[in-house]
């Protein structure tokens, strides 16, 4: 059951909408199911003699009295709260919806139980799965009600109602969720043939750009290059930027950064996007695989932070991990990209909580994420190793949120985990099968079996009976050719993190070894740098097109 509190200033306009046919004639049998006084609330839905104006005047009675005393109407005196049942919930009768409405207005301070001077309110039903609660926020004694944190209190009461009514139990929030599109925004997107509303589309573009850029100046520049309209807000005293709004190409409706998502506000962005000199921006590595290896290492390090780190430090790493997912999706084209994009979008909810993030503590992971945005695509095992590390990070994030009661964030992290798991299955199985076909000679395999029993004796049986063991044997043979000792290498990669919880320990070790640098290549690069090899110039910015829809396509379809 989902409540959605908002305020306004036109009681008659809202009554016209609630009792009308709807924007797409979806309203059926609109009528009042509950009110401050059922006898005193005329019902235009079922009473042919009742009018919208009569109902508005009854609701506005205390507002009009206060207006005569003060000479002007109280601001934002209309309180509106739709309450919608979750998909799959059973049918609720009018009497049950009336009970829901009474409990919500009591919990939010609009009409506390037993308060004879409370605000006037009605609950209108014009569909099977939801009601609209409408109130005027002036009490009979002329005071305004105490409605602070009314949205949170409405959610809390709905969780109790779900349990008592036997409805689907939804996740409790912590006021860090972004605003959902309004009905008008969804209808507009439908008319224009868009799959998502402009608000949702802009939010994903903003997250993807913020993940890759190095400064707030670059953030605005790249958004503009994508065709997105940027309107900065300038402080009148300082003349400096204090905020911004975005609009989709060809649109006239602007959304403030904080209304897209709390962590997309100007202040939050400047916390993690300090101004950087051009010389400090990431450059192409001598080995294109280096950026991928650093990302894999940073993800493994971040996962250990989730196990033992301070909450603020962990929150900073979760935010940087969200950036990593966006850049990983952008740098990994192919059939797995949609799943990676879905994982990044799902984790946007898991990267926010009421805990203030320590962004400086997560600088290592954030830097690796920025480099990944500029890294060339490397198909094969190394890219899968990074996705594999991201997969385990998502599972750890879900566990961390769950332990702290962050229900919505835990569910979002689990959803990201499922998308990453699907991406791994799409790409890892063919690579593992190819490695298994190239398994070395039996004598070499036997030598590697002995190395496994010597390096990781407590997990040897599980590793050698894992279906991924032939692939691991091939990877060990390649590592040995590159200058690694199989026994020492196995001991090193198995010590990075416990294998007790790994369902397929051979596959885990396989991706860890693939992420190891090539010793001979490392030595060659050190020799090259020692004789003064020139540095490689910076790569062009990777964000050439939006995440899902090109600007010219979106403008044309609009």
N, C-alpha and C positions, 0 to 999 in steps of 0.2 A: 504494500500500500504506500503510495508516493504522494506526499503533500508538496505544494509549491507556492510559497507565500510571496505576494507582491503587493504594492500599494499604488493608489492612483488618486484622481481628483474628480472623476465624473461618475456619480452613482447611476444616473439615468442611462448613460452610454453603455455601462456594463449590464444593466438590466435588459436593455434592448438586445444585446448580444446573447445573453443567457436564455431569453425566452423566444429568440428569433429562430430562423431556420438553420443558422450556421453558415460558415463561409462556403461550404460545399453541400449545403442542405443535409448535413449529417445529424442535426438535432431532431430527436423524436420524442413526442409527448413531454415537453418541458413543464415542470410543475415543482412546487415547493414541498419538500419532505420534512423540513424542520425549520424552526424560527424561534426568536426570543419570545414570541407570543403568537401561536398559530391562529388565534381568533383575531388578533390585531394586524396580521400580515395578509393583505389582499393577494390572491393568487391569480395572476393574469393567465396562467396556463389552464386552470380548470374552472375559473369563475368568469363567465362572459361579461359580467358587469365591472370587473376589476380592470384597471388600466395600469400601464407602466408608470405613469406620472403619480398615481395614487400610492403605489408601492414605494416609489422613490421618496415621496414626501414623508411617508411613515418612517422609513429608515433614516431620513435626514432630519427628523424632528429635533433631536438634541443638537445637531450641527447648526440648524437654523437659529436656535436660541442662543448658542454661543456666538454666532455671527452677528446677531443684533447687539449683543453686549460689547463685542470687540470691534465691530465695524468691518470685519473681513472674515472670510472663511478660513478655517484651520487648514494648513497645508497637508497634502497627501492624506486626506481624511477617509479615503476608501480603502478598505482592507479586503484582499481577495486571496482565497486559498483553494484551488482545485485539489481534490483528493482522489487519486486514481487507484483502482485495484490492479494488482500485478497480473500479467498474462497467465491464464490458466486457473485463476482463482474462481471459486464458485460464485453463483449469482447471489447478490445481496438484495434483500427486500427493502422497501422504502423505510420501514421501521428500523432496520439495521443501519441504513445510511443515516437516518436521523440521529441514532445513538452515536455513530461515528462523528457527526458534525458537532453534537453537544460536547463530546469529550475533547475534540480538537479546540473549540473556542474556549473551553475551560482551561486547557493546558497552556494555551498561548497567551492568556491574560485578557482576551477579548470579553469573555463572559464567564468569570469564575463561578463555580458551583455555589448556589445560594446567595449570590450578590444581586440584590434587587435593583441596583443602580448601574448595572453593567451596560455595555454597548448593545445596540440593536443589531441583529444579524438574521440572515436567512440561509438556507441550504437548498439549492436548485438542482434537480436531476433532469437531464435531457439525454441520457445514454445509459446503457446497462452497467458500464464499468467505472463510472465516476460521478462525483457531485462537485458543485462549485459552492463554496461558502463565501458569502458576501456580507460585510459588516461596515458600519460607519464608526470611526474611532473617536467618538465623543460620548462620555458617560452621561447619565441622567443628572449627576451633580456638576456637570460642566468640565470635569477633568478629562485628560487623555489617559487611556489605559496604559499599563506597563507591559509593553510587548517586546522588550529587549530579548534577543535570541529566539524570537517566535518561530523561525524556521526550524531551528534545532529542537525546540520543545515539541513542535508538531511532529517531527520525525520520531522523537522518543515515544510519544503517545501512540503513534501508528505502529511501532514495534510491539507495544503491549496489546493493542487491538488485534494485530495479526495472530498473536499467540492465543488470545481468548476466542477469536472467531474461527480458528483453524485455517487461517489463510497462509499463503506462501510467506516465509520469513525472509525479508529483504535485509541487506547489509546496512548497518547504521553508519552515518557519515560524521565528519568532524568539521564541516563548514569549509573544507578546502577543495571541494569538487567544483568544476567550472559550471557556468550557467548553461542549461540546456536550451536548444532552440525553441522559440515560441511557436504557437500554432501558425501565426502569420508567416514566420520565417520558413517553416516547413512547407506551407502552401505555396509560397513564392518559389521555392526550389522545385516543387513538383510542376508548377506551371512552366518553368524554364527548362525542364528536362534534366535537372541536376539530381544526382543521387544523394547528396548531402546539402545542408543549408550553407549559406555564405559564412555564417559564424563558425561552423565546424571546419569548413575548408580553410578559412584563414587561420584557425587555430593550428591545424596540422602544418601549414606552410611556415608559420612563425616558429613552431618547435623545431622543424627541420633546419631552418636557416640559423636559428640561435645555436643549434648543436654544432654547426660547422664553422661559424665566423669567429674572429678573434677579438672583436671590439664592437661596441654599441654603434659606432659609425658604420662599420661594415654591415651590421644587421640591417640598418635602414637602407643602405646602398643596394644590397642584394635583394631585399624585398621590392624595391623600386624597379630593379632590373627584371624581376619576374612579372611586371605589369601590375603589381599590387599598389594601390594608392596609399601613401603614407602622409599623415597629417600630424606633425609634431606640435606639442603644446609648450608654449614659451612662457616662462615666469615673467610677470610684468616688472618686477623689481630687479631681478638679476639678469634678465635677458637670456637665460640658459634654458635648455630643454628640461621640462619637468614631467613630461608624459607624452603619449602618442596615441593615435587611432589609425586603424587600417580599414580599407574597403576593397572588395574584390574588383577585378578589372571591369570597367563599365558600370559599376554600381554606384549608388548615391548614399547608401547606408554605411556609416562608419561605426566601428566597434573599438572601444578603448582596449588597450593591452590587458588591463586587469579584468575586464569583462570577458575576454576570451579565455583566460585562465589566471588564477592568482599569481603564479610564478612567471607570467609573461608581462607583468607590470614593468614600467620603466625602472623603478627602484630595484626590483628583484633581478632584472637583467643586468643592471650595472654592477651588482654584487659579484656576478660570475663572468661578466664580460668587460673587464677593465680595458682602458685604452691601451693599445699595443703599438709599438713602433713597427713599421713595415719590415725592418731588418729582423725582427724577432718572430716573424710569422714562419710557419713550418715550411721546410724545403724538402724537395724530393731526396729520399735517402739514396746512398750509393747502391744499396741492394734494395730493390722494390719490396722484398719480403720483410725488411726490417720493421716497417710500420705495423705489419700484421703481427709479427712476433711480439712487439712491444705492447700491442693491444691485448694479446692473449695473456702476457705476463701481468699486465695491469688488472685484467679481469680476475685472475687468480688471486692477486694480492687483495683486491677489493672484497673478494668473498671471505677471506680471513678476517677482514675488518668487521663484517656483519656478524661474525661469531663472537668477537670479544671487544669490539670498538665502542666508544662513547656514542650515545644516541645522536648527538649533533654531528659527529664525524660520520657516522653511518648514513645519516640523512643526506649529507653532502655527497657521499659516494653513490647513493641511489640516484641523485639528480644527475651526476656525471655519467652513471650507467645508462640513464635514459638517453643522454646525448650519444653515447656509444652505439646504442641500438639504431638510432636514426642514421648515423653515418655508416654503420655496417649495412643497413638496407640500401643506402644510396650507392655504396661502392661494390655491391654484389649483385650485378644484373643476372638475369636468367630465371629459370622456373621457380627458384626458391625466393625470389625477391618479394612477391606478394605476401608470403608468410612472414618475412622479416619486417616488412612495412606494417603489417597487422600487429606484430609483437611490439614494435616501437610505439604505435598509436595506443595500444592497450596499456603499456607501461606508463604512459603519460599520467594516468591516474595514480599509479603506485609511487611515482616519484615525489608526490606532495603529501605532507601531513602537517599536523599542528606543531611538530618539532622544527625549530629553526635550524637550517642547515649550516654546517661549517664548510664552506666551499674551498677554503684554503687547504684544509686537510685532504681534500680529494683532488688536489692539483695534478698528481701523477696520472690518475685515470682520465681526467679531463684533457690533459695534454695528449695522451695516447688517442683519445677519441678525436681530437682535432686533426692529428696526423692521419688517422684512418680516413677522414673525409677527403684528403688529398692523395691517398695511396692508390696506385693502379690496381685494377682487379686482378687477383691471382687465383684462378680456378684450381680446384684440387684440394689436397689434404690440408694445407695451411689455413685456407679460408674456413674449412669445416672445423678445424681445431679452434678457431676463434668463436665460431657459432656454438661449438660444444661448450666452451668456457662460459659464454653468455647464457647458455641454457641452464647451467648449474648456478649461475649468479641469480637468475630469475627465481629458481626454486628456493634459494637461500633468502631472497628478498621477501617472498611470500611467507616463509616461516617467521622471519623477523617481524613483519607487520602483524601476523597472527598472534604472536606472543604479546604484543602491545595493544591488542584489541582494535587494531586498525582494519576493520572488516572490509570496507570497500577497497582499500589499497591491497590487502591480501588477495582478494578475489581478482583484482586487475593483474597482479603479479602472476597469479596462477594462469590467467588467460594468456599472458605473454609467454609463459613457460610452454603452454600447449602449442602456440604458434611456432616457437623456436624448435620444439620437438618435431613438429611436422616438417619444418625446414631441414632439420638434420636427417630425418628419414628419407626425404627426397634426394638429398645429395650424398649422404654418407654411404648408404648401401651400395651404390654403384662403385664408389671408390674402394670400399672394403672388398667387394667382389673382385675388382681388378687386381688389388694387391694379393688376394688369395690365389688368383690364377698364376701369379709370378713367384710363388713360394720357392725358396731355395732348395738345394739338394737335401735328402734325408739326413746325411751326416752333419750338415750345417744346422738343420733344425734341431737335431739331438744336442748339439753343442749349445744352442740357444736355450733349450729346455733346462740344461744343467745351469746355465747362467741365471735363469728365472728362479730355480730352486735355491741358488746361492744368494741372490740379491733380495728376493722377497719370499722367503720360505713359508711365512704364515699365509700367503695368498697364492702359492704356486699351483695348487690343485685347481683352484677356481680359474686361474688365468689359463692354464693349459687345456681345460675342458671348455673354455669359452669359444663360441662359434667364430669370434674374431681373432683367435690365436694364429691361424695361417697368415692373416693380414699383418699381424704384429711381427711374425717371423720375417716377413718380407721387409718391413720397415726397419727391423733390427739389422738385417743384412745391408740395407742401404746406409744406415747410420755407421755401421762398421767400415764400409767403404769410404765414408766421409771422414774417418779418423777417430770415431768414438769407440770406446770399449763397451761392448754390450752389457757386461755385468755392472760396470760402474754407472753406465747410463740408466739402466733399470733401477738401480738403487737410488740414483738422484731423482728421477721423475716420480718414483713411488713415494719418496719422502716429501714431496710437495704438499700432498694432502692424503688423508686416510683413504683406504680403498674398501673399508668395511661396508659402506653404504652403496658402493658401486654395483649395479646389477650386472654389468659386463666389464669386469676389470681389464680384460685384454684390450677392449676398444678404448677405454679411458687412457691406458698407457700408450696406445698407438697414437692418439691425437696429441698427447703430451710430448712424445718423442718427435713427432712431425714438426711441432712448434719450436724445437730446439734449433739454434743456429748451426749452419754448416761450418765445422772447424777450419777446413781448408779455405773456404771463402772468407771467413773472418780473418785468417792470417794474411790472405792476399789483400784485403781491404786495409789492414793495419800497415802493410808494407807500402801500399799506394799512398796512404795519408802521410806516412813518414817522409816521403820524398816531395811533399807539397802538391798533391793532386788538387786541381781546382774544384771548388764547391759547385754543386749543381744549382742553377737558378730556381727560384720559387715557381711552383706550379700554378697554373691559372685556377681561379676559384672554381670549385666543383659544382656549385649550385647554378647550373645553367637553365634548368626548368623546374617547375614546382613538383611536389611529391607525386601527385596523382593526375593532375590535369594541366596541360600547358596553358599559359595565360591567353594566348590567341584563341585557343579552342574555347576556353571558358567565356571570353568576351563575345565570341561569335555565337555561342549557344545562348548567352544572355540576350 
